Structure formats: structure tokens, C-alpha cells
Amino acid sequence: MKPASCFFLFLSFPSLFNAYLLTSGICRHSGRQGCKERRKRKIQSSLDQHRDTHKWTYRITHSQTVENEDNKLLFFLMKHFEFSSASQARKASRHGEILILRQESKIRDKTGVLDSNRFEDDKSNLYQNRFILLSNSTSSALLKDDIVARITRADDEYYPVHLTGYVQPPPLPIPSIIYEDEDLAVIDKPEGLTTMGGVKRNNVEAILPFILYPPQNPDRLPQPIHRLDRRTSGLLLVAKTQHAMKQLSRAFQNRQVHKMYTALVFGSMANSNGVIDYPIDGKDAVSHWRVLQETTSLTLLQVKPETGRTHQIRCHLSYCLGTPIVGDNKYDKGRFKEYRASGLFLCSSSVTFEHPTTNQEMTFSIPIPTKFRDMLDKDDRAKI
């Protein structure tokens, strides 16, 4: 059968990702019952929220129908696609270039079936009622009448493939963009995402090229200027140019970037505000705090760290004030295990800095996460 002609495929990433969840294990703690399902729901909720904001588009450059059962994807790619070696085919698969379009009747979960209006081609009827699988492994088994396709990016709004190295965004929750210009961006990092480093493509840094617009003639990928703990949500500064990275990094070193955090802690405070001056790992560490709200057994605090030590706020609130943050399994001393399932109640809620190009002072703030308010309301009702 002749390969289908080249055409544009307009795909929203959530559809591809639904399939990805079915074909790969993304939960690092696969032994825990229900972990994968909870992560699927959490990520899908994030993707649904940004469905209209980021519509990545792709072009199918080559496709071929599978005529025999039990074909292995690697062998099929080597036979019908222009790969000079098996390693090239595996790399294309890892980088999100290979799709398997499978008949709807052969898939139990139909959430990722694409409508014909997602295709811009007169032969789009060939792809009706097919489930699009993003195959990141060339060991996948093919079924008769599957269509294997190789894709590339068709949009030019985000960072080009020659810089990202990948066609698809990583399968992770999508941060909200609070502000963006040619030099920098301010994003709202979801809880549970590592800022940078760790497992490859399992961090905020890997997502940024797929949600931020590049400056003119980009020669580097966007990069976070500072870190937030994996379990901390909230505002994160991102540099899009070398100049912005240099200037803002220097501003952090000189303590000219001012961040505010919101923390929900156990217990009550004797005063309405205070200062904690207690070293961490032998280095000066200072945190300013004030009470925003109190309920029966919880207190909502605004915390301004003067320094930026690892886990500074969590250490200071637990060890110095005796009021650990709700959900902090590292510093709650094992006393509040029943609250850990809701995550850590610490959010980077405000940031003030001088713009590296305009020298204008900029301040950005976000409301406290919904779960903070829900927990406060629940605790208030408990005292009635």
C-alpha cells in the first residue's frame, strides 16, 4: 500500500497524551495501588485546563498501514521508513516522532479518539475512529490495519525542534503562564513537579520550550532562574535570554528579588508576626512571618524568606516555631500523617524583581490554592 500523502494534522496534546498514559508506565511508584490512576487524573485535569491555550500542531511526513499481525514496531520502521539504523528509529520513537493510529474497536478506553475535523486533508476519512497512540518504545507490538506515522511540528509559535530535540512535550502537568515577554516569564508551577534536574524530561525545565514563545533568533532554551521544592507550588521566574539569566541570577545573589510564600501550619501563634533567625547547615537563614488567618487548629501564614536555604521555610516553621506545615512528611515529626495525602500546603504566592532590560520594578501575585481555603473551611466547621 502506498504511503498516505503528506498532510497537516491538527492535534491538541491532551489527545496524544491520553494514549501515552495507556502505553507507558509513568508512575515511579508503580507498586502503590491506584498511583498511576491518580496521576492520570491529575495530569489530565491540568491538560484540560490548558487545552485552549496550547494547541500544538503536527504534520505527518510519512505513514504506512500494517498488513500483518504481530509486527514489531522497530522492524516495521526499518522496513518502511527512511531510518539508516535501528538507533535512529529508537531515537525518533523516544523523541515523540512516531504515532500508531489504531482502530477504535481494538481499544478499550476511547477517550483519545480523534474526530475527522482534526485533519486537514481530503483523505482524512482514513483516520476516522482511530485512537492515536504516542509510541515511545520500538518494542511495541503492531496489530493488523494499524497505521504507523512519523510526525514533525507544524506550528512555529514555540521553540523549534532543533533546539528542543523533541517533537512532543513531556507527559507532565502544564504550568500556568502569569507573565511573559521577550526576556523572561513568570509561571505558576504545579505541586509535584521538580524545577530542574532529576529524571530526564521529568521537570519544569523540559516543559518550558513547549509553552513559552521564543525571542527573536533564539539560541538557547528557557531556563528557571531559581528552584522551588518539588512539593511546593507557585511562582517561578524563567529566563529566556542569556542577558536575563545573568542579570536575574545576580539579583538573586544580591538578595534583590523578594519572594513571599503562603503556608498553612498546625497550631497557633503567640504573636501576629515575627522573625526567625536561625542558621541552616551552618549558613545564615532568616525568615519573616505574619499571621493571615487562624482557625481551630490551623494558622495561615505569610512568610518572607530573607535568605534562600534549602527547605528554609519548612525547617524554620517546624523546628523554631513548633508549627509544621500541613502535609510536610519530612518535618512534621510523624505527628500528622493523616494530612499528608493532600500534599504540602506551601505556595510561592508573590515575587518582586527589577526587569533585566527595562529596569522597571515588577510584582506578581497569585491567590492561595483552593486546597488551602478548603482545609481552613473544614477546620472552621470542625469547631462548631
C-alpha positions in Angstrom: 0.0 0.0 0.0 1.3 3.4 -0.9 2.1 5.8 2.0 -0.6 8.3 2.7 0.2 11.7 1.2 1.7 14.4 3.5 -0.8 16.5 5.3 -1.2 18.6 8.4 -2.6 17.0 11.5 -4.1 19.5 14.0 -3.8 17.7 17.3 -4.3 19.0 20.8 -1.7 17.5 23.0 -4.2 16.1 25.5 -5.4 13.6 22.9 -1.9 12.3 22.3 -1.2 12.2 26.0 -4.2 10.1 26.8 -2.7 7.5 24.6 0.7 7.9 26.1 -0.7 7.1 29.5 -2.1 3.9 28.2 1.1 2.8 26.5 3.8 3.7 29.1 4.1 3.5 32.8 4.8 7.0 34.1 4.3 6.3 37.8 7.6 5.9 39.6 5.9 4.1 42.5 4.1 1.5 40.4 3.7 -0.8 43.4 1.2 1.5 45.0 -2.3 0.7 44.2 -4.1 3.4 42.3 -1.0 5.6 42.0 -1.0 5.6 38.2 -4.7 6.3 38.0 -4.5 9.3 40.4 -1.6 10.7 38.4 -3.5 10.3 35.2 -6.5 12.2 36.6 -4.3 14.9 38.0 -2.3 15.4 34.7 -5.4 15.2 32.6 -7.1 17.9 34.7 -4.1 20.1 34.1 -4.1 19.4 30.4 -7.8 20.1 30.1 -7.4 23.4 31.8 -4.8 24.5 29.2 -6.4 22.8 26.2 -7.4 26.1 24.6 -4.1 27.8 25.4 -1.6 25.5 23.9 -2.7 23.7 20.7 0.5 22.1 19.4 0.1 21.2 15.7 1.9 18.5 13.8 2.5 17.4 10.2 2.6 13.7 9.2 5.6 13.3 6.9 5.2 9.6 6.2 2.6 6.9 7.1 2.2 3.2 6.3 -0.6 0.6 7.0 0.3 -2.6 8.8 -0.8 -5.6 6.8 0.3 -8.4 9.0 -0.3 -9.2 12.7 2.5 -9.4 15.3 4.8 -6.9 13.6 7.3 -5.3 16.0 7.4 -1.5 15.6 11.2 -1.4 15.2 11.2 -3.9 12.4 8.3 -2.1 10.7 10.1 1.3 11.0 13.3 -0.1 9.5 11.4 -1.6 6.6 9.0 1.1 5.6 10.6 4.4 6.9 13.9 6.1 6.0 16.0 5.2 9.0 19.6 4.4 8.4 20.0 2.5 11.7 17.9 0.9 14.5 19.3 3.5 16.9 17.9 6.3 14.7 14.5 4.6 14.8 14.6 4.2 18.5 15.6 7.8 19.0 12.7 9.0 16.8 10.3 7.0 18.9 11.7 8.3 22.2 11.5 11.9 20.9 7.8 11.6 20.1 8.0 11.4 16.3 6.2 8.0 15.9 2.4 7.5 16.2 0.3 4.4 15.9 -3.3 5.0 14.7 -5.3 2.1 15.9 -9.0 1.2 15.1 -11.4 2.3 17.8 -12.9 -1.2 18.1 -9.5 -2.5 19.3 -9.1 0.0 22.1 -11.0 -0.3 25.4 -10.5 3.3 26.5 -12.0 5.6 23.8 -11.0 8.9 25.4 -8.3 9.7 22.8 -10.3 9.0 19.6 -9.8 11.9 17.2 -12.6 13.4 15.0 -12.1 13.9 11.3 -12.1 17.7 11.8 -8.6 17.4 13.4 -7.2 16.6 10.0 -6.7 19.0 7.1 -6.8 16.5 4.2 -9.3 15.0 1.8 -8.2 11.6 2.9 -8.9 12.2 6.5 -11.7 9.6 6.4 -8.9 7.0 6.6 -8.2 8.2 10.1 -11.7 8.4 11.5 -12.5 6.4 14.6 -8.9 5.7 15.3 -7.1 6.0 18.6 -3.8 7.8 18.3 -1.1 6.2 20.3 2.2 8.0 21.0 4.7 5.2 21.0 7.9 5.9 22.9 9.1 2.3 22.6 10.1 0.5 19.4 9.3 -2.8 21.1 5.5 -2.1 20.8 3.6 -4.8 19.0 1.5 -3.7 16.0 -1.9 -5.0 15.0 -3.3 -5.7 11.6 -4.7 -2.5 10.0 -2.7 -0.2 12.4 -1.3 2.9 10.7 2.2 3.9 11.7 3.1 7.5 11.1 6.1 9.8 11.6 5.3 13.4 12.5 7.1 16.7 12.9 6.0 20.0 14.4 3.8 22.2 12.1 3.5 25.2 14.3 6.1 27.9 14.6 4.9 29.6 17.8 7.1 27.7 20.2 10.8 26.8 20.4 11.9 24.8 17.3 12.6 21.1 17.3 16.3 21.6 16.5 16.6 23.2 20.0 14.2 21.1 22.0 15.3 17.8 20.4 11.7 16.5 20.9 8.5 16.8 18.9 6.2 16.2 21.9 6.0 17.9 25.3 6.8 15.6 28.2 3.7 14.0 29.8 3.6 16.3 32.8 1.1 18.8 34.3 1.3 22.1 32.4 2.2 25.3 34.4 0.1 28.4 34.0 1.9 31.4 32.5 1.4 34.5 34.6 3.5 36.9 32.6 5.8 36.6 29.5 7.9 38.9 27.4 11.0 38.7 25.2 13.3 38.3 28.1 11.6 36.4 30.8 8.4 34.6 32.0 6.7 34.1 35.3 4.9 30.8 35.6 2.8 29.1 38.3 4.5 25.7 39.0 2.1 22.9 39.9 2.9 20.9 43.1 4.7 17.7 42.4 7.0 18.9 39.6 10.7 19.2 40.0 12.0 22.5 38.9 15.1 21.2 37.1 17.5 18.2 37.1 16.5 14.8 38.4 15.0 12.3 35.9 15.4 13.5 32.3 12.4 15.4 30.9 10.5 15.0 34.2 10.8 18.6 35.3 9.5 22.1 34.6 12.6 23.0 32.5 11.6 20.3 30.0 8.1 21.7 29.6 9.0 25.4 29.1 10.0 25.2 25.4 6.5 23.9 24.6 4.6 26.7 26.4 6.7 29.8 26.0 7.2 31.9 22.9 10.9 32.2 21.8 12.6 35.5 21.5 13.8 36.6 18.1 16.6 34.3 16.8 16.6 32.0 19.9 19.9 30.3 20.6 19.1 28.7 23.9 16.2 27.1 25.7 14.3 28.9 28.5 15.6 28.1 32.0 14.3 28.6 35.5 16.4 31.1 37.4 15.8 29.6 40.9 14.3 26.5 42.3 11.1 25.6 44.1 10.9 22.3 46.0 9.1 19.6 44.1 6.2 19.7 46.6 5.9 23.5 46.6 3.7 25.2 44.1 3.6 28.8 43.0 5.5 31.5 41.1 8.8 30.7 39.4 11.0 33.1 37.4 12.2 31.9 34.0 14.9 33.5 31.8 14.5 33.3 28.0 17.8 35.1 27.1 21.4 34.9 28.4 21.1 38.6 29.4 18.1 37.9 31.6 19.7 34.9 33.1 22.8 36.8 34.0 21.0 39.8 35.5 18.4 38.0 37.4 20.8 35.4 38.8 22.9 38.3 40.1 19.8 39.9 41.6 19.1 36.7 43.5 22.7 36.6 44.7 22.4 40.2 45.9 19.0 39.4 47.6 17.3 41.9 45.3 14.5 39.5 44.4 11.8 39.4 47.0 9.5 36.4 47.4 6.5 35.8 49.6 5.1 32.4 50.5 1.8 31.3 51.9 2.0 28.4 54.4 -0.8 26.6 56.3 0.6 25.3 59.5 -0.6 23.3 62.5 -1.1 25.2 65.8 -1.4 28.9 66.7 0.9 31.8 67.2 1.5 33.8 70.3 2.1 36.9 68.3 0.7 38.3 65.0 4.2 38.4 63.4 7.8 37.7 64.0 11.3 37.0 62.6 13.2 33.7 62.7 17.0 34.0 62.6 18.4 30.5 62.8 21.2 29.1 60.6 20.7 26.1 58.4 23.6 23.8 57.5 25.9 26.4 59.2 24.7 29.3 57.0 22.7 32.3 57.9 18.9 31.9 57.4 16.3 34.5 58.2 12.5 34.3 57.7 9.9 36.9 58.4 6.3 35.8 59.1 2.9 37.2 59.9 -0.5 35.7 60.6 -3.1 36.0 57.9 -5.9 33.8 59.4 -6.4 31.4 62.3 -8.9 28.6 62.8 -9.4 26.0 65.5 -6.1 24.1 64.9 -4.6 25.8 61.8 -2.9 29.1 61.0 -2.4 30.6 57.6 0.9 32.5 57.4 2.6 34.8 55.0 6.4 34.1 55.1 9.1 36.2 53.5 12.5 34.5 53.4 15.4 36.9 53.6 17.8 34.1 52.5 17.3 31.1 50.3 18.5 28.0 52.1 17.2 24.5 51.2 13.9 23.8 52.9 14.3 27.1 54.9 10.7 27.8 55.5 9.8 24.2 56.3 12.7 24.0 58.8 12.1 27.3 60.4 8.4 26.8 60.9 8.7 23.3 62.3 11.9 23.4 64.3 11.9 27.1 65.5 8.1 27.8 66.0 6.9 24.2 66.5 4.3 24.7 63.8 5.0 22.3 60.9 3.4 22.9 57.5 0.3 20.8 56.8 1.3 17.8 54.7 5.0 18.1 55.3 6.1 14.5 55.7 9.7 15.4 56.2 9.3 18.0 59.0 6.0 17.1 60.8 7.8 14.7 63.1 5.4 12.0 62.2 2.5 13.6 64.1 0.1 14.4 61.4 0.3 11.5 58.9 -3.4 11.7 58.1 -2.9 15.1 56.4 -0.1 14.0 54.1 -2.4 12.7 51.3 -3.5 16.3 50.4 0.1 17.3 49.6 2.2 20.1 51.0 0.5 23.4 51.9 3.2 25.8 50.9 2.9 28.1 47.9 5.2 30.8 46.4 2.5 33.4 46.2 4.3 36.7 45.3 7.6 37.8 43.7 9.1 41.3 43.2 12.1 42.0 41.0 13.7 44.5 38.7 13.2 43.8 35.0 16.7 43.0 33.5 16.1 45.1 30.4 13.7 47.9 31.3 14.9 48.2 35.0 11.2 48.6 35.9 10.1 47.0 39.3 7.7 44.2 38.7 5.4 42.5 41.2 3.3 39.4 40.5 0.9 37.7 42.9 -1.4 34.7 42.8 -4.3 33.7 45.1 -3.7 30.9 47.5 -4.5 27.5 46.1 -8.1 26.2 46.5 -7.0 23.4 48.8 -5.7 25.9 51.4 -9.2 27.6 51.6 -10.9 24.2 51.7 -8.7 23.0 54.6 -9.4 26.2 56.5 -13.1 26.0 56.0 -13.1 22.3 57.0 -11.2 23.2 60.2 -13.6 26.1 61.0 -16.6 23.8 60.6 -15.0 21.3 63.0 -15.2 23.7 65.9 -18.9 24.2 65.6 
